[in-house]
Amino acid sequence: MSTLAIPANRTPVSVGVSFCTKDANIKEEFLAYVKPHLGIDPTYDYDLWDSEQSLPGLPANQFKTELEARPVMMILISPNWAMSEPVRTIELLIAESKIRIPVGLRRVDLPTGVFPGQMILYKNKFFEESPNTAFKQQFALHVSKVMRQRLDREGWHTR
């Protein structure tokens, strides 16, 4: 049996995950699929952070500080996310200066100009629409590939 050798000198990437707390269950499901793909990336060593990893009672300004400290934002898009007050007042503003990885978690029609042509789907489906486990695996693999391509395009591996 062979094992995949992961290079020790991968470039660290700190990623803030933006999501609506109403979508916590599907966020966890999605991350359970995508983390193994990110974990074997030969170029990047991903560290994902979201608000659920905080200590209980984290002040709002600390949440903002945590997101601002991460140069990459994985944005899990859903109707709940689009209607969330913290998203509209804090997270979208922070995302403007980041490498953005918007992922279609649940079907939603975003306002014109919000992530035009950037939202990641797989075969024109949102993650929640995945018909089976194999499709969810392929969705997650696709997200990891697009994420790597965007980081490469930004020259992240040379930092």
C-alpha positions in Angstrom: 0.0 0.0 0.0 1.4 3.4 -1.0 0.9 6.6 0.9 0.8 10.1 -0.5 3.9 12.1 0.5 3.0 15.7 1.4 5.8 18.2 1.1 7.0 19.6 4.4 7.7 23.0 2.9 4.2 24.0 1.9 3.2 27.7 2.1 0.9 28.5 5.0 -2.5 30.0 4.1 -4.8 31.3 6.9 -8.4 31.2 5.8 -11.4 32.9 7.4 -14.7 31.1 6.8 -17.7 33.4 6.5 -21.0 31.7 7.0 -24.4 32.3 8.6 -24.8 30.6 12.0 -28.2 29.3 10.8 -26.2 27.2 8.3 -23.8 25.7 10.9 -24.8 22.1 10.1 -24.3 22.3 6.4 -21.1 24.3 6.9 -19.8 21.4 9.0 -20.8 18.9 6.4 -19.2 20.9 3.6 -16.0 21.4 5.6 -15.9 17.7 6.4 -15.7 17.0 2.6 -13.3 19.8 1.7 -10.7 19.6 4.5 -9.3 16.3 3.4 -8.6 17.7 -0.1 -7.0 20.9 1.3 -5.0 18.7 3.7 -3.2 16.9 0.8 -2.5 20.0 -1.3 1.1 19.8 -2.3 1.7 23.6 -2.3 -0.4 25.1 0.5 -0.9 24.3 4.2 -4.4 25.6 5.0 -5.5 26.8 8.4 -9.3 27.4 8.4 -10.9 29.6 11.1 -14.6 30.3 11.7 -16.5 32.0 14.5 -17.5 28.6 16.0 -13.8 28.1 16.9 -13.9 31.1 19.2 -14.3 31.2 22.9 -17.9 31.6 23.9 -18.9 35.2 24.2 -16.3 36.5 21.8 -16.8 40.2 21.5 -18.0 41.4 18.0 -14.8 43.4 17.6 -12.7 40.3 18.2 -14.6 38.4 15.5 -13.9 41.2 13.1 -10.2 41.3 14.1 -9.9 37.5 13.6 -11.4 37.8 10.0 -9.2 40.8 9.2 -6.1 38.9 10.2 -6.7 36.2 7.6 -5.7 37.1 4.0 -8.1 34.6 2.4 -11.9 34.3 3.0 -13.9 31.2 2.1 -17.4 32.6 1.8 -20.2 30.0 2.2 -23.1 31.5 0.4 -26.7 30.8 1.2 -30.0 32.7 1.5 -29.3 33.0 5.3 -25.8 34.3 4.6 -27.2 36.9 2.1 -29.7 38.2 4.6 -27.4 38.2 7.6 -26.8 41.6 9.2 -23.1 40.8 10.2 -22.4 39.7 6.7 -23.8 43.0 5.2 -22.2 45.3 7.8 -18.9 43.5 8.6 -17.9 40.5 6.5 -18.5 41.9 3.0 -16.4 44.9 3.8 -13.6 42.8 5.1 -13.8 40.5 2.1 -13.1 43.4 -0.3 -9.4 43.3 0.6 -9.0 39.5 0.6 -8.6 36.7 -1.8 -12.2 35.6 -2.0 -13.4 32.0 -2.3 -17.2 32.3 -2.6 -18.8 28.8 -2.5 -22.4 28.1 -3.4 -23.6 26.3 -0.2 -27.4 26.7 -0.8 -29.2 28.1 -3.8 -29.5 31.9 -3.7 -29.8 34.7 -6.1 -27.3 37.3 -5.1 -27.7 41.0 -5.9 -26.1 42.2 -9.1 -22.4 42.9 -8.5 -21.9 40.5 -5.5 -19.1 38.1 -6.6 -19.9 38.3 -10.3 -18.8 35.1 -12.0 -16.8 34.1 -8.9 -19.2 31.8 -7.0 -17.9 28.2 -7.1 -20.5 25.6 -8.0 -20.0 22.1 -9.4 -21.8 21.2 -12.6 -24.0 24.3 -11.9 -25.2 22.9 -8.6 -24.9 24.3 -5.1 -23.5 22.0 -2.4 -26.9 21.3 -0.8 -28.2 20.1 -4.2 -25.6 17.4 -4.4 -27.5 14.1 -5.0 -25.1 11.8 -3.3 -21.8 11.4 -1.4 -19.8 10.9 -4.6 -21.1 14.2 -6.0 -20.3 16.0 -2.7 -16.7 14.6 -2.9 -16.4 15.9 -6.4 -17.8 19.3 -5.4 -15.3 19.6 -2.6 -12.4 18.5 -4.9 -13.5 21.2 -7.3 -13.5 23.8 -4.6 -10.0 22.8 -3.5 -8.8 23.1 -7.1 -10.3 26.5 -7.7 -8.9 27.7 -4.4 -5.4 26.6 -5.3 -5.8 28.2 -8.8 -6.8 31.6 -7.2 -4.0 31.5 -4.8 -1.5 30.6 -7.6 -2.9 33.5 -9.7 -2.3 35.9 -6.8 1.3 34.6 -6.4 0.6 33.3 -2.9 3.2 30.5 -3.1 6.0 33.1 -3.6 5.2 35.0 -0.4 
